[in-house]
Amino acid sequence: MKDLSVSADHSGLPRGIDHVGMTVPDINLAIRFLEAALGAVALYRNVTHTQPQQGPQTEKILGLPTGSVVWEMCMMSLGHGPGLELFEIHGPDQRPAVRACDFGVQHFAVYVDDIHAACTRFTKAGGVLLTEPQGQPSLEAGPGNMFCYGRAPWGMIIELLSTPSRSRFDDIAPKPRYQPPARHEEQ
């Protein structure tokens, strides 16, 4: 078997983001919200409450405080982007979702073709919009370029955005900004 730890064929640079992990207070509520609001699909649960992960090794692997229990984990698919890995973890001193001014990952953004329809789905699923959709500012401004931030039921911030007019920023960047390919299935 070939040793994959050292390879002359690869530089060690990532291909891209594989998944984003997030801790939620109720995994079933989060799954239902992400399915309804964003058309996400639950792929599999690799930890369930019948066999939770806990103890010193789990605490060390995930950097958890002593006494934490990984109750459930679920990998979800979201359009053409990276996966969303949901964790329901119970432990001491849990805090609410971060605010935009706190250190760490503060939100993730999903690309939508119709921001008004996306905002309607988001709120019908139980999310709360922080504002109405508005035009992108500064260098990202252009015809049809809009964004809107909202909060998921557990407090995490999710951005809905559309940037069909990309020339102002793509023309000056060393490479084009990533844009997910169009969806072909009805969601």
C-alpha positions in Angstrom: 0.0 0.0 0.0 1.3 3.5 -0.9 2.3 5.8 2.0 -0.1 8.8 1.6 1.6 10.8 4.3 4.4 12.0 2.0 3.9 12.4 -1.7 5.9 14.1 -4.4 2.6 14.5 -6.4 0.9 16.8 -3.9 1.9 20.0 -2.2 -0.4 19.5 0.9 -2.6 22.4 -0.2 -6.3 21.9 0.3 -8.7 21.3 -2.6 -11.3 23.4 -0.8 -13.6 23.3 2.1 -15.0 19.8 2.7 -17.5 20.6 5.5 -18.3 23.2 8.2 -19.0 21.8 11.7 -21.6 23.5 13.9 -22.9 22.7 17.4 -26.7 22.9 17.8 -28.8 22.5 20.9 -31.3 20.1 19.2 -30.1 18.2 16.2 -33.5 17.2 14.9 -34.7 20.8 15.0 -31.6 21.9 13.2 -32.0 19.2 10.5 -35.6 20.1 9.9 -34.7 23.9 9.7 -31.8 23.3 7.3 -33.9 21.1 5.1 -36.8 23.5 5.0 -34.8 26.8 4.8 -31.9 25.8 2.6 -32.9 22.5 0.9 -30.2 20.6 2.7 -30.2 16.8 2.8 -29.3 14.7 5.8 -26.8 12.2 4.5 -26.0 10.0 7.6 -25.7 10.1 11.3 -22.3 8.9 12.4 -23.0 9.3 16.2 -26.4 8.7 17.7 -27.7 9.1 21.3 -27.8 5.3 21.6 -24.0 5.3 21.4 -22.8 8.8 22.3 -19.1 9.7 22.2 -17.7 10.7 25.6 -14.7 10.4 27.8 -11.1 11.7 27.9 -10.3 10.7 24.3 -13.3 12.4 22.8 -12.7 15.5 25.0 -9.1 15.6 23.7 -9.9 15.0 20.0 -12.5 17.8 20.0 -11.0 20.1 22.6 -14.1 19.7 24.8 -14.3 20.5 28.6 -14.3 17.5 30.9 -17.8 15.9 31.2 -18.9 16.8 27.6 -20.9 14.3 25.7 -21.3 14.2 21.8 -24.9 13.1 21.8 -25.4 13.1 18.0 -23.6 14.0 14.8 -25.2 14.3 11.3 -23.5 15.1 8.0 -25.7 17.1 5.6 -25.3 18.1 2.0 -26.1 21.6 0.8 -26.3 22.2 -2.9 -22.9 22.2 -4.6 -21.0 23.5 -1.5 -19.2 21.9 1.4 -21.1 19.6 3.8 -22.6 20.8 7.0 -21.6 18.6 10.0 -24.1 19.0 12.9 -23.1 18.2 16.4 -25.4 18.0 19.4 -23.0 18.2 22.3 -24.0 18.5 26.0 -21.4 19.8 28.4 -20.6 22.3 31.1 -20.5 26.0 30.5 -22.2 26.0 27.1 -22.6 29.4 25.6 -25.0 30.9 23.1 -24.0 31.2 19.4 -21.2 33.7 18.7 -21.9 37.3 17.6 -20.3 38.8 14.6 -17.8 40.7 16.9 -16.7 37.5 18.6 -13.5 35.6 17.5 -14.0 32.5 15.5 -16.3 31.5 12.6 -19.2 34.0 12.8 -21.4 32.9 9.9 -21.6 31.0 6.7 -23.0 32.2 3.5 -25.1 30.4 0.9 -25.5 31.5 -2.7 -29.0 31.9 -3.9 -30.4 32.9 -7.3 -33.6 34.5 -5.9 -32.8 36.2 -2.6 -36.5 37.2 -1.9 -37.7 33.6 -2.3 -34.7 32.4 -0.2 -35.7 34.8 2.6 -39.3 33.6 2.5 -38.1 30.0 2.8 -35.8 31.0 5.6 -38.5 32.7 7.7 -41.1 30.1 7.0 -38.7 27.4 8.3 -38.3 29.4 11.6 -35.3 31.6 10.9 -35.4 35.4 11.7 -34.0 37.9 9.2 -31.8 40.6 10.7 -32.8 43.0 7.8 -34.6 42.9 4.5 -32.4 41.9 1.5 -30.2 44.8 0.4 -27.7 45.7 -2.3 -24.1 44.6 -1.8 -21.8 47.5 -0.7 -18.6 48.9 -2.1 -16.7 46.7 -4.6 -19.3 44.0 -4.5 -22.1 46.4 -5.7 -23.7 45.6 -9.0 -27.0 44.9 -10.7 -28.7 42.1 -8.8 -26.0 41.8 -6.1 -27.8 41.4 -2.8 -27.4 40.0 0.6 -29.3 39.4 3.8 -28.3 38.0 7.2 -30.6 35.9 9.3 -30.5 33.8 12.5 -31.2 30.1 12.7 -33.5 29.0 15.5 -30.5 28.2 17.7 -28.9 31.7 17.1 -26.3 31.0 14.5 -26.0 33.6 11.7 -26.5 32.5 8.1 -26.0 34.9 5.2 -28.1 34.6 2.0 -26.4 36.2 -1.0 -26.5 36.6 -4.7 -23.8 38.2 -6.8 -24.7 37.8 -10.5 -22.7 40.9 -11.4 -19.1 40.0 -10.6 -16.9 42.0 -12.9 -16.0 44.7 -10.4 -14.3 42.3 -8.0 -13.3 39.5 -10.4 -11.5 41.9 -12.7 -9.1 43.1 -10.0 -8.7 39.8 -8.1 -5.8 37.4 -8.9 -8.4 34.7 -9.7 -12.2 34.7 -9.9 -14.2 34.4 -6.7 -15.9 31.0 -6.3 -19.5 30.8 -7.3 -21.4 27.5 -7.0 -22.8 26.1 -10.2 -26.5 26.4 -10.9 -28.9 24.0 -9.2 -30.6 21.7 -11.7 -33.0 19.8 -9.4 -36.1 21.4 -8.0 -35.9 22.0 -4.2 
